[in-house]
């Protein structure tokens, strides 16, 4: 990957060759994984994303904002003019790095570590955002947990519970806590997955939660419409984030993303503009929608 080209996202090029393609080096990380140990490096738009004021004055919460898609969204939001609260589990170094990019963009970054599977912590995140920002304009529910298992018998009940509590319970907790602080024009953006359409057998629990997120968002959009609050989804395909080397078998990591039509995994930087669209007034007539970013993998 050549991240020195600051015009990468503005220059017409072959999307098959725009970023690194598998095979990747063998690698394994402990859950939840860190950016610094990934080979190749991921692109979060550090050198490529240019803002144009689309989120000027907005105040945003991003869960899983320390790394991966969350980091790319935090960078893009800040460069569009938003202050950002970065919710993350325990990856302090990654979170501090993301906060540095937000602050370099001239925006306020607030770091809140903790486990979003607990309702009390979700309430704490919202309370902290209100304390720091005075309002909440954008809620991005992006954090997720997954583990690859080869059979039904290999899935521990505790892991099933953790996956649902992190991926879908937390979304409910955060939306419920944030709603009273969101005025008309505010937005909620939830991260679902191509697994909501084409579930991977080895990701049984994860894929089930992504289907639930799809349905939750469709219902949420209808519930909140009368308050002028919009809710939409982004459905990524295979994206190169720390979740991959920390939760998938090494042989799957080596070939990750090669089975989509574009022949490679997506980079977080390639998703950030979609989150900006859904958070901004440019998407004023979009609610209950899902935008698929899958490298050409069909979702119909």
PASE-629058 format. One record per atom (N, C-alpha, C, CB): x, y, z. Coordinates in steps of 0.05 Angstrom, whole numbers, plus 32768, in hexadecimal, padded with zeros to 4 digits. Glycine has a CB too. Example, Ala and Ser with C-alpha at 12.3 -4.5 7.8 and 13.67 -1.06 7.14 Angstrom:
REM PASE-629058
81087F8E809C/80F67FA6809C/81087FBE809C/80E27FA780B5/81017FD3808E/81117FEB808F/81028001809D/811A7FF48072/
***
This chain:
REM PASE-629058
80117FE88000/800080008000/801180198000/7FED80008019/800B802C7FEF/801A80447FEE/800A805B7FFB/8022804B7FD1/800F80608014/7FFF80758022/800C8091801F/7FFC806E8040/80228092800F/802F80AC800B/801F80BD7FF7/804B80A88002/800E80B07FE7/7FFF80BE7FD3/7FE780CB7FE0/7FF680AB7FBD/7FE980E57FE6/7FD380F37FF3/7FBB80F77FE2/7FDD810E7FFD/7FBD80F17FC8/7FA780F47FB6/7F9A80D97FB0/7FB081017F9C/7FA080C47FC1/7F9680A97FBC/7F7780A87FB8/7F9D80977FD3/7F6880B77FC8/7F4B80B67FC6/7F4080CA7FB2/7F3F80BB7FE1/7F5180D87FA4/7F4780EB7F90/7F5280E67F74/7F4F81087F98/7F6280D17F72/7F6E80CA7F58/7F6180B07F4D/7F8C80C67F5A/7F5780B07F35/7F4B80987F2A/7F6080837F27/7F3E809F7F0E/7F59806B7F31/7F6C80547F30/7F5C803A7F31/7F8180567F46/7F6A80257F2C/7F5E800A7F2D/7F5A80027F4A/7F707FF57F1E/7F417FFE7F53/7F3C7FF77F6F/7F487FDC7F77/7F1F7FF77F74/7F4D7FCB7F63/7F5A7FB17F69/7F767FB57F73/7F597F9F7F51/7F837FCA7F6A/7FA07FCE7F6F/7FA57FE57F83/7FAE7FD37F55/7F907FF17F8D/7F9380097F9D/7FA180047FB8/7F7980167FA2/7F9D7FEB7FC3/7FA97FE47FDC/7FB57FC87FDB/7F947FE67FF3/7FC27FC07FF0/7FCF7FA67FF1/7FBA7F8F7FEE/7FDD7FA2800C/7FC47F7A7FE0/7FB37F637FDB/7FBF7F4B7FE9/7FB07F5E7FBD/7FAF7F377FF0/7FBA7F1F7FFB/7FCA7F107FE6/7FA47F0D8007/7FDD7EFE7FEF/7FE07EF4800A/7FEF7F07801D/7FEF7ED9800A/7FE67F078036/7FF37F17804B/80057F06805C/7FDE7F26805C/80187F12806A/80297F02807C/80197EF48092/803F7F148088/80227EDD809B/80147ED180B2/80177EE280CA/80217EB480B7/80017EE580D9/80017EF680F1/7FEA7EEF8103/80007F1480E9/7FEF7EF2811C/7FDA7EEC8130/7FDD7F008147/7FDC7ECF813A/7FC77F0C814F/7FC77F1F8166/7FB47F15817B/7FC07F3B815D/7FB87F1F8194/7FA57F1A81A8/7F8D7F2D81A4/7FB17F1F81C4/7F757F2481AC/7F5D7F3481AB/7F607F4C81BE/7F437F2481B1/7F597F6581B6/7F4B7F6D819E/7F5E7F758187/7F397F8381A4/7F787F74818A/7F8B7F7B8175/7F937F988176/7F7F7F74815B/7FAA7F9E8169/7FB47FBA8168/7FBD7FC0814C/7FCA7FBE817C/7FBC7FD98145/7FC47FE2812A/7FE17FDE8125/7FBD7FFF8127/7FF27FE38139/800F7FE28136/801A7FC7812E/801D7FEB814F/800B7FB18133/80157F96812D/800B7F8C8113/800D7F848143/7FFC7F9B8104/7FF07F9280EB/80047F9480D4/7FD77FA180E5/80057F8080C3/80167F8080AB/80057F768094/802F7F6F80AF/80007F87807F/80097FA2807C/7FF97FB6808E/80067FAB805F/80047FCF8090/7FF57FE3809F/7FDA7FE98092/80067FFD80A0/7FC77FF080A2/7FAD7FF98098/7FAD80178091/7F967FF280AC/7F9D801F807F/7F9A803B8078/7F8080458084/7F9A803F8059/7F8280598095/7F6A806580A1/7F6580818096/7F6D806780C0/7F7280888081/7F6F80A38075/7F8180B88082/7F5380AB8078/7F9580AF8091/7FA780C1809F/7FB380D5808B/7FBD80B280AD/7FBA80CC8073/7FC780DD8060/7FB580E58049/7FE080D08055/7F9D80D98048/7F8D80DD8030/7F7380EC8035/7F8680C28025/7F6780EA804D/7F4C80F68050/7F4E81148053/7F3E80EA8068/7F3E81228042/7F3C813F8044/7F1F8147804A/7F46814C802A/7F1B8157805E/7F00815F8066/7EF881788057/7EFF81648083/7EDD817D8058/7ED28195804B/7EBC81A1805C/7EC7818E802F/7EBD819C8076/7EAB81AA8088/7E8F819D808A/7EA781C58080/7E8C81848081/7E7281778081/7E668172809D/7E73815D8072/7E78817180B1/7E6F816C80CC/7E77818280E0/7E7A815180D6/7E7A819A80D5/7E8281B080E5/7E7181B480FD/7E8381CA80D4/7E7D81B58115/7E6F81B9812E/7E6181A18139/7E5C81CF812A/7E62818A812C/7E5481728136/7E648165814C/7E4F815E811F/7E568157815D/7E6281488173/7E5B812A8170/7E588153818F/7E70811A816F/7E6B80FE8168/7E7780EA817C/7E7880F8814D/7E6980D48180/7E7380BD818F/7E7980A7817B/7E5E80B381A5/7E90809B817D/7E988084816C/7EA1806E817D/7EAE808C8157/7E928057817D/7E9C8040818C/7EB08030817B/7E84802E8195/7EC380248188/7ED880178179/7EE8802C8169/7ECD80028167/7EEA80448174/7EF7805A8166/7F15805A8167/7EED80738170/7F2180478174/7F3E80478178/7F4C803D815F/7F458035818F/7F40802A8150/7F4F801D813A/7F3B80168124/7F5E80048144/7F47800B810E/7F36800180F9/7F23801580ED/7F277FEA8102/7F0B800D80E7/7EF7801E80DB/7EF2803680EE/7EDD800F80D6/7EF180318108/7EEB8047811B/7F00805D8119/7EEA803C8137/7F1980558117/7F2F806A8114/7F2B807A80FB/7F4B805D8115/7F25806C80E5/7F22807B80CB/7F0A808E80CD/7F1D806780B4/7EF5808680DA/7EDD809780DD/7EE480AF80EF/7EC5808780E9/7EF380AA8105/7EFA80C08117/7F0B80D58108/7F0A80B5812F/7F1E80CC80F8/7F2F80DE80E9/7F1F80EE80D6/7F4580CE80DA/7F0D80E080C7/7EFD80EE80B3/7EEA810280C1/7EED80DA80A3/7EDD80FA80D6/7ECA810C80E4/7ED9812580EE/7EBD80FD80FC/7EF0812180FA/7EFF81388104/7F07814B80ED/7F19812F8113/7F0F814080D7/7F17815180C0/7EFF815E80B3/7F26814180AC/7EE7815480B9/7ECF816080B0/7EC4817580C4/7EB9814B80AA/7ED1817780DB/7ECA818C80EF/7EBC81828108/7EB9819E80E2/7EBC8168810D/7EAE815D8125/7EC18158813C/7E9F8144811D/7EB7815D8154/7EC58153816C/7EBD81368170/7EBE81648185/7ECF8125817B/7ECA8109817C/7ED080FC8197/7EDB80FB8167/7EBD80ED81A2/7EC280DC81B9/7EC880C081AE/7EA980DB81CC/7EDF80B681B6/7EE9809C81AC/7EE5808881C3/7F07809E81A4/7ED2807681BF/7ECD806081D1/7EDD804881C8/7EAE805A81D3/7EEA803A81DB/7EFA802381D4/7EFD801181EC/7F16802B81C9/7F057FF881E8/7F067FE581FE/7F1E7FEA8210/7F087FC881F3/7F377FE48206/7F4E7FE88217/7F687FED8207/7F537FD08228/7F657FF481ED/7F7C7FF781DB/7F86801481DD/7F757FF081BE/7F93801B81F4/7F9A803781FA/7FAC804481E5/7FA780388214/7FC0803581DB/7FD2804181C8/7FC5804881AE/7FEA802F81C3/7FB5803581A4/7FA6803B818B/7F938052818F/7F9680228183/7F85805381A6/7F72806981AB/7F80808481AC/7F63806481C5/7F98808581B9/7FA7809E81BB/7FB080A7819F/7FBF809B81CD/7FB78094818F/7FC0809B8173/7FA880A78163/7FCB80828165/7F91809B8166/7F7980A68159/7F7380C18163/7F618093815C/7F7480C5817D/7F6F80E08189/7F8280F5817E/7F7180DE81A8/7F9B80EC817A/7FAF80FF816F/7FA7810A8154/7FCB80F1816E/7F9C80F88143/7F9381018128/7F7B8114812A/7F8C80E88117/7F6A810E813D/7F52811F8141/7F5B813B814A/7F3F81138156/7F6E813C815D/7F7781558167/7F8881648152/7F8881518180/7F9781568142/7FA68163812C/7F9381708118/7FB8814F811E/7F7B81668116/7F6781728105/7F59818B8112/7F52815E80FD/7F628191812A/7F5781A88138/7F3D81A38148/7F5281BD8125/7F378189814C/7F1F8182815A/7F2581758175/7F0E816F8149/7F1081748186/7F13816881A0/7F0F814A819F/7EFE817581B3/7F21813C81AD/7F20811F81AF/7F1C811781CC/7F39811181A3/7F09810681D2/7F0480FC81ED/7F0780DE81ED/7EE8810681F8/7F1880D381FE/7F1C80B681FE/7F0D80AA8216/7F3A80AF8200/7EFD80958210/7EEE80888226/7EF180698222/7ECF808F8224/7F04805D8232/7F0780408231/7EF280328241/7F238038823B/7EED8019823A/7EDA8009824A/7ECA7FF68238/7EC7801C8258/7EBA7FE58245/7EAC7FCF8238/7E8F7FD88232/7EAD7FB68249/7E897FDB8218/7E6E7FE48210/7E597FCE8213/7E6E7FEE81F4/7E627FB6821A/7E4E7FA1821E/7E3E7FA58238/7E5B7F86821E/7E487FB88249/7E3B7FBF8262/7E2B7FD8825E/7E507FC28279/7E117FD78265/7E007FEF8261/7E0980078270/7DE37FE88269/7E1480038288/7E1D80198299/7E338028828B/7E27800F82B4/7E45801A827D/7E5B8027826F/7E5080378257/7E7080138266/7E3C802C8249/7E30803A8232/7E248055823C/7E1B80298224/7E1780548252/7E0C806D825E/7E2280808265/7DFA80668276/7E388075826E/7E4F80868275/7E5A8094825D/7E6580768283/7E5C80868246/7E668091822D/7E5580A98225/7E66807C8217/7E3B80A58225/7E2880BB821D/7E2A80D28231/7E0B80B0821C/7E2B80CD824A/7E2D80E2825E/7E4780F2825A/7E2C80D7827B/7E5D80E48254/7E7680F28250/7E7581038237/7E8D80DD824D/7E6880F98222/7E6681098209/7E568123820F/7E5880F981F3/7E408120821E/7E3081388224/7E40814B8236/7E16812F8232/7E4F81408248/7E608151825A/7E758160824A/7E6D8140826F/7E8281528237/7E98815E8228/7E8F81708211/7EAA8148821D/7E7981688204/7E70817581EB/7E57818681EE/7E6C816181D6/7E46817F8203/7E2D818C8206/7E16818281F5/7E3081A98200/7E1C817081E2/7E08816481D0/7E14814C81C3/7DFF817981BB/7E02813D81B6/7E0B812681A5/7DFC8128818A/7E04810A81B3/7E0C812B8175/7E00812D815A/7E038114814A/7E0E8144814C/7E178104814F/7E1C80EC8140/7E2580D68153/7E3280F1812A/7E1880BF8150/7E2080A7815F/7E278091814B/7E09809D8172/7E408089814B/7E498073813A/7E4E805A814B/7E64807B812A/7E3D80478147/7E3F802D8155/7E50801A8143/7E238020815C/7E6980198149/7E7C800B8138/7E8A7FF48145/7E90801F812D/7E8E7FF5815F/7E9D7FE0816D/7E907FC5816A/7EA07FE7818B/7EA17FB08167/7E967F958164/7EAA7F80816E/7E8F7F908146/7E9F7F698175/7EAF7F53817D/7EA87F3B816B/7EAA7F4B819B/7EBC7F2B8164/7EB87F138155/7ECD7EFF815C/7EB77F198137/7EC77EE58158/7EDB7ED08159/7ED37EBB8144/7EDD7EC38176/7EE67EB18136/7EE17E9C8122/7EE27E81812F/7EF57E9E810A/7ECD7E71812B/7ECC7E568136/7EC47E438120/7EB77E55814E/7ED07E2B8120/7ECC7E19810A/7EB37E08810C/7EE47E078108/7EA77E068124/7E8F7DF68128/7E7E7E03813D/7E967DD9812F/7E657DFA813E/7E527E048152/7E5B7DFD816E/7E367DF8814D/7E667DE58171/7E6F7DDC818B/7E877DEC8196/7E767DBF818A/7E957DF98185/7EAD7E09818D/7EA57E248197/7EC07E0C8176/7E8C7E2D8194/7E847E48819D/7E7D7E4781BA/7E6C7E52818B/7E8D7E5381CC/7E867E5481E8/7E6D7E6581ED/7E9D7E5E81F9/7E5D7E5D81FF/7E457E6D8205/7E4C7E89820E/7E347E5F821B/7E627E8B821D/7E6B7EA68226/7E727EB8820F/7E827EA3823A/7E7F7EAC81FA/7E877EBB81E2/7E6E7EC481D2/7E997EAA81D1/7E5A7EB281D1/7E417EBA81C4/7E357ED281D1/7E2D7EA281C4/7E347ED181EB/7E297EE781FB/7E397F0181F7/7E287EDF8219/7E537EFE81F8/7E647F1681F5/7E607F2381DA/7E827F0E81F9/7E5E7F1281C5/7E5A7F1D81AA/7E407F2D81A8/7E5A7F068196/7E2B7F2281B2/7E117F3081B1/7E117F4981C3/7DFB7F1E81B9/7E1D7F4781DA/7E1D7F5E81EC/7E2E7F7581E1/7E287F568208/7E447F6F81D3/7E557F8381C8/7E497F8F81AE/7E717F7881C2/7E3F7F7E819D/7E377F868182/7E1B7F928180/7E397F6F8170/7E087F878190/7DEC7F90818D/7DE17F9B81A7/7DDB7F798183/7DE67F8F81BE/7DDC7F9B81D7/7DE77FB781DA/7DE47F8981EF/7E017FBB81D6/7E0E7FD581DA/7E017FEA81C7/7E2C7FD381D4/7DFA7FE281B0/7DEE7FF4819D/7DD37FFE81A8/7DE97FE68181/7DC37FEC81B3/7DAA7FF481C0/7DAF800681D8/7D9B7FDB81C9/7DC37FFF81E9/7DC9800F8201/7DD1802B81F9/7DDF80028211/7DE2802E81E5/7DEC804881DD/7DD7805981CF/7E04804581CB/7DC8804D81BE/7DB3805C81B0/7D9E806681C5/7DA5804B819B/7D97805581D7/7D83805D81EB/7D8D807481FD/7D7C804581FD/7DA780728205/7DB380868216/7DB780A18207/7DCD807D8221/7DBE809F81ED/7DC480B781DD/7DAC80C681D3/7DD680B081C6/7D9680B781CE/7D7F80C481C1/7D7580DD81CE/7D6880B081C1/7D7380DF81E9/7D6980F881F5/7D7B811081F1/7D6580F48213/7D94810B81E8/7DA7812181E4/7DAB812781C7/7DC2811981F1/7D9B811B81B5/7D9E811F8198/7D878130818E/7DA08104818A/7D8D81458181/7D7881578176/7D7281508159/7D8181758178/7D5D815B814D/7D5781568131/7D70815B811F/7D3F81678128/7D758149810D/7D8C814B80FC/7DA3813A8105/7D95816880FA/7DA1812F811D/7DB5811D8127/7DB481028118/7DB281188146/7DC980F3811A/7DCA80DA810B/7DD780C3811B/7DDA80DE80F1/7DCF80AB8115/7DDA80938120/7DE480828108/7DC680838131/7DFD8079810A/7E08806880F5/7E12804F8102/7E20807780E5/7E07803880FA/7E0E801E8105/7E1E800E80F1/7DF5800F810D/7E32800080FB/7E427FEE80EA/7E367FD280EA/7E607FEE80F2/7E2C7FCA80D3/7E237FAE80D0/7E397F9F80C0/7E077FAC80C1/7E337F8F80AD/7E487F7F809F/7E3B7F728087/7E557F6B80B2/7E4D7F6A8074/7E447F59805E/7E3A7F3F8069/7E5B7F54804A/7E427F388082/7E387F1F808F/7E1A7F208095/7E477F1A80A8/7E0E7F378094/7DF17F398098/7DE37F2E807F/7DE87F56809C/7DF17F2D8068/7DE67F23804F/7DF17F088048/7DEC7F378039/7E0B7F04804B/7E187EEB8045/7E287EE2805D/7E2A7EEE802C/7E1A7ED58071/7E287ECE808A/7E3D7EB98086/7E147EC4809E/7E547EBE8093/7E6B7EAC8093/7E667E9680A8/7E867EBA8097/7E667E7D80A2/7E607E6880B5/7E727E6980CE/7E627E4D80A8/7E8B7E7080CB/7E9D7E7080E2/7E9A7E8880F4/7EBA7E6F80D8/7E897E9B80EB/7E837EB380FC/7E667EB38104/7E8A7ECD80EC/7E5D7E9C810F/7E417E988116/7E357EAF8127/7E3D7E7E8123/7E427EB4813E/7E377EC88150/7E397EE48144/7E467EC7816B/7E507EEB8139/7E547F05812D/7E407F0A8117/7E717F078122/7E3D7EF78104/7E2B7EFB80EE/7E0E7EFE80F8/7E2C7EE380DA/7E077EF0810C/7DEB7EF28117/7DE77F0E8122/7DE77EDE812D/7DFB7F1A8130/7DF87F35813A/7DF67F498124/7E0F7F3C814D/7E037F44810E/7E037F5880F8/7DE77F5880EA/7E197F5180E4/7DDB7F4080E9/7DBF7F3F80DF/7DAD7F4F80F2/7DB67F2380DC/7DB27F4C810C/7DA17F5A8120/7DA57F78811E/7DA97F51813D/7DBE7F818119/7DC37F9E8116/7DB47FA980FE/7DE17FA38112/7DB37F9A80E8/7DA47FA380D0/7D877FA880D7/7DA77F8E80BA/7D7B7F9580E5/7D5F7F9780EC/7D5A7FAD8101/7D547F7D80F6/7D6C7FAE8114/7D6B7FC38129/7D6B7FDF811D/7D827FC0813D/7D7D7FE3810A/7D7F7FFE80FE/7D67800580ED/7D987FFF80EC/7D5C7FF180DF/7D447FF780CF/7D2D7FFF80E1/7D3C7FDE80BF/7D2A7FF280F8/7D157FF9810B/7D1B80148118/7D127FE38120/7D3480188120/7D3C8030812E/7D368049811D/7D5A802F8135/7D3C80478103/7D37805D80F1/7D1A806680F1/7D40805680D4/7D08805280F3/7CEC805880F3/7CE38064810E/7CDC803F80EE/7CEE805A8124/7CE88064813E/7CF080818142/7CF580538153/7D0880888137/7D1380A2813C/7D0D80B78127/7D31809F813E/7D0080AF8112/7CFA80C280FC/7CEA80DA8105/7CEB80B480E5/7CD780D68117/7CC680EC8120/7CD581008131/7CAE80E28130/7CED80F8813A/7CFE810B8149/7D1381178137/7D0B80FC8160/7D138111811D/7D27811C810B/7D428110810E/7D28813A810F/7D4480F98119/7D5D80EA811D/7D5E80D48108/7D6180DF813A/7D7480D280F9/7D7780BE80E5/7D8980A780EF/7D8280CA80CB/7D84808F80E5/7D95807880EC/7D9A806780D3/7D8880668102/7DB3806280CD/7DBB805280B6/7DD2803F80BD/7DC48065809F/7DD8802D80AA/7DED801980AE/7E02801B8098/7DE17FFD80AD/7E1A8012809F/7E2F800C808B/7E357FEF808D/7E48801E8090/7E357FE18076/7E3B7FC48076/7E567FBF8068/7E247FB58067/7E6C7FBE8078/7E867FB9806B/7E897F9B8063/7E9C7FC0807F/7E997F97804F/7EA27F7C8048/7EBC7F778058/7EA87F79802A/7ECF7F68804D/7EE87F63805C/7EF97F7C805D/7EF77F4C804E/7EFD7F868075/7F0D7F9E8079/7F257F98808B/7EFB7FB58086/7F3C7FA38083/7F557F9C8091/7F587FAD80AB/7F6D7FA2807E/7F507FA080C1/7F517FAC80DB/7F5D7F9980EF/7F347FB580E5/7F647FA28107/7F707F90811B/7F5E7F788123/7F777F9F8134/7F447F7B811E/7F317F658124/7F387F4C8115/7F157F6E811E/7F447F5080FD/7F497F3880EC/7F607F2780F7/7F507F4280D0/7F797F3180FB/7F8E7F208105/7F8A7F178122/7FA87F2E8103/7F787F248131/7F747F1D814D/7F5D7F098151/7F6E7F36815D/7F4D7F05813C/7F367EF38141/7F337EDD812C/7F1D7F038141/7F437EDD8117/7F407EC98102/7F597EB78100/7F3B7ED780E7/7F557E9F80F6/7F6C7E8D80F2/7F817E9980E0/7F637E7280E8/7F9A7E9380E4/7FB07E9F80D5/7FAD7E9A80B7/7FCB7E9580DE/7FA37E8280B0/7FA07E7C8093/7F8B7E8D8086/7F9A7E5E808F/7F767E958095/7F627EA7808B/7F6C7EC48089/7F497EA6809D/7F7D7ECB809C/7F897EE6809B/7F9A7EE98082/7F9A7EEB80B4/7FA97ED4807C/7FBC7ED58065/7FAD7EDA804A/7FCB7EBA8063/7F957ED08048/7F867ED3802F/7F6E7EE68032/7F7B7EB88025/7F6E7EF58047/7F577F06804D/7F507F1A8037/7F5C7F168067/7F377F19802E/7F2E7F2B801A/7F317F227FFD/7F3B7F45801D/7F3F7F0C7FF8/7F447F047FDD/7F2C7EF97FCE/7F5B7EF07FDC/7F177EF27FDE/7EFF7EE67FD1/7EEA7EF97FC8/7EF37ED27FE5/7EEE7F137FCB/7EDB7F277FC1/7EE47F2E7FA4/7ED97F407FD3/7ED17F397F94/7ED87F3F7F78/7EF17F517F75/7EC17F4B7F6B/7EF57F647F87/7F0C7F767F84/7F267F697F8E/7F077F907F94/7F247F517F9A/7F3C7F417F9F/7F4D7F4A7FB6/7F4C7F417F88/7F427F5B7FC8/7F527F657FDE/7F407F6F7FF4/7F667F7B7FD6/7F4A7F70800D/7F397F7D8022/7F387F9B801E/7F457F76803E/7F227FA68029/7F207FC38029/7F317FCF803F/7F037FCB802B/7F377FE8803C/7F457FF78051/7F3180098060/7F5C80088045/7F35800E807A/7F23801F8089/7F1E803A807B/7F2E802480A5/7F338045806F/7F30805F8061/7F1B805E804B/7F4B80678055/7F1680468040/7F028044802B/7EE580448035/7F07802B801B/7EE28042804F/7EC78043805B/7EC0805D8067/7EC5802E8070/7ED4806C8070/7ED08085807F/7EBD80998070/7EEA80938084/7EC0809C8055/7EAE80AF8048/7E9180A88049/7EB680B1802B/7E8B808E804C/7E6F8085804E/7E63808D8069/7E6D8067804A/7E73808B807E/7E6A80948099/7E6780B28099/7E7F808B80AE/7E7880C0808C/7E7580DD808A/7E5B80E4807C/7E8D80EB807B/7E5580D78066/7E3C80DB8057/7E2480D7806A/7E3A80C8803F/7E2480C08078/7E0C80BA8088/7E0A80CC80A1/7E0D809D8091/7E2080D780AA/7E2080E980C1/7E19810680B9/7E3B80E980CF/7E1B810C80A0/7E1881288097/7DFD812D808B/7E2E812E8082/7DF881468085/7DDE814E8079/7DDC8145805C/7DDB816C807B/7DF1813C8050/7DF081328035/7DDE811A8032/7E0C812B802B/7DD9810C8049/7DC880F48048/7DAD80F98055/7DD780DD8056/7DA381128053/7D8C811A8062/7D738109805C/7D868137805C/7D7180FC8045/7D5A80EC803F/7D6080CE8041/7D4F80F28023/7D7680C7804E/7D7D80AB8053/7D7980A58070/7D9A80A6804B/7D6880918075/7D6480868090/7D5A806A808D/7D51809880A1/7D658058809E/7D5E803C809B/7D6D802F8084/7D4180388098/7D81803D8079/7D8F80328062/7DA88023806A/7D978049804F/7DB280128059/7DCC8005805C/7DDD800A8044/7DC87FE78062/7DF580148048/7E0880188032/7E1D80018033/7E1680348034/7E1E7FF1801E/7E307FDB801D/7E4B7FE38011/7E247FC4800D/7E617FDC801F/7E7C7FE18016/7E8B7FC78017/7E8A7FF88027/7E897FB78002/7E907F9B8004/7EA57F917FEF/7E787F8A8000/7EB17FA37FE1/7EC47F9B7FCD/7EB87F8B7FB6/7ED97F8A7FDA/7E9E7F907FB2/7E907F837F9B/7E817F697FA3/7EA37F7C7F86/7E847F617FBD/7E757F497FC5/7E577F4F7FC6/7E7F7F3F7FE1/7E477F3F7FB8/7E2A7F467FB7/7E1C7F447FD2/7E1C7F337FA3/7E087F557FD5/7DF87F547FEE/7DDA7F507FE7/7DFB7F6E7FFE/7DD57F477FCE/7DBA7F427FC5/7DB87F267FBA/7DB07F577FB0/
***
